[in-house]
Amino acid sequence: MNRVFVICVVLFALMGATFSIEAQERVLKPDDVLARVEKTLFPDQCRIYFNVVNKRPNRPEQSATLFAVRMGGDRMAALILKPTDRIGQAVLRHGNEIWSRNPGDLRPVHTRLTQGFVGGVVNTMDILPLDLSLSYRTQWNIDEGTDEQSHILDLTPLEPGSVPYGLIRMWVDKKLFAPNKVELYSMPGRLMKTMVYHEVAVMAPGLVRPRRIEVTDARNKGYVSVIHYGRIHPAVLNASVFEPKALGQLGRLMR
């Protein structure tokens, strides 16, 4: 009798857990998933150190070390620390507007999201990631089927032509709410790049996320860029830091 009772209890518990997961997924909206991803990847304000390594077939690897600051999900600026021949070059992203500045320039130059600031597979949008919800609408993907480990999202531009990617497909870990994989399309059916996220680590107090992103060019075999984040430092920043005229002073924020 006791054995039958125990079996019944276990069965009811399993049924309850399954129902709970299914109910959660019915309630959860794609916008909710993206909002949690954005919260997982970066604090509201922070200082960041990261490297970008570019790999090409039969050629030496090229790397760059950068310092960056990020604020509010809609602005980010970065300064090149290495290699020595590029020290001091800086770039600012505010929404989808981009400015860059070289040492000695009288004023920053307005440029584009597609600019390859550090070369390789990645462009400025890739190395200065802002909250995608500012530029994209989100919906569940219906083509890839179900995935027990991931939520699958399709992101399309709010204003077509204002961003480099006409479609972003994102696989989001259901437990961590961080991307596992992201596919970047110029338009539906035309894959440009694939990002795969690796090495989940504690990057700051309360911030657990992948620290390495491998970006593969879908059109040129063997072309890969790897973004490797160091520790992310929560910070209190002034909005004036993210003005184009302040690009020359970005190094003063390093700690």
C-alpha positions, 0 to 999 in steps of 0.5 A: 500500500505504501509503495503504491502511495509513493508511486502516486505521489511521484507521478503527481509531482512529475505531472505538476512540474510538466504543467508548470513548465508548459504554463510558464511558456504559455504565459511568457512572451517573446518580448519578455525573453528578450528583456531578460536576455538584455538584463543578463548580458550587461548591467545598466551602466558598466565599464568593460575590457574585451579582446577581438581576435580575427582569424583568416585562412593562411594568414596570421591572427590579428587582435585588438584590445578595447576598453568600453563604457555602456549606459542604459542599453542605448549608448556605448563607446569603445577605445582601442588599447592595442595594437600600438599603431591603433592606440587611441582610436575611439568609436561611439554608438548612440542608438543607431548613430555612430561616430569615430575619432582618431588621435589628433582629429579635430572632431569626430566623424559620423559613420555607419553601423556596418563599419568594421572598426576592428576588422574581421567578421564583426562590424560596429553593431557587433562589438558595441551591442545595445539592447535589440529591443530598441531597434527590433520587434520580437516574435517566436520562431515557428520554423525551427520547431520546438527546442527543450533547451532554448527559446527561439526568437525571430527579430525583425527591424522596426525600421527596415534599412536602419540596421545591418540585419534584416533578421536576427534569429536567437536561441536563448537558454531557458535557464540562464536567459542568455543566447546560445546561438544567434544567426544574422541575416541580411534578409530572410534566407540570406545568412551573413554570420553566426554567433555561438556563445561559450564559457558561462562565467561570473562576470560581475556580482550577480552577472552570469553570462557567456564570456566568449562569442565566436562569430563565423562568416557564412559567406567566406569559409574560415573567416572568424572573429572571436570576442572575449570579454574580461570582467565587466565592472558596474559603474556610475557614468555621466551621460556627457561621456556619450557625446561625440565631442567627449570621445577624445577623453574616453581613456580617463574613465579607465580603472 
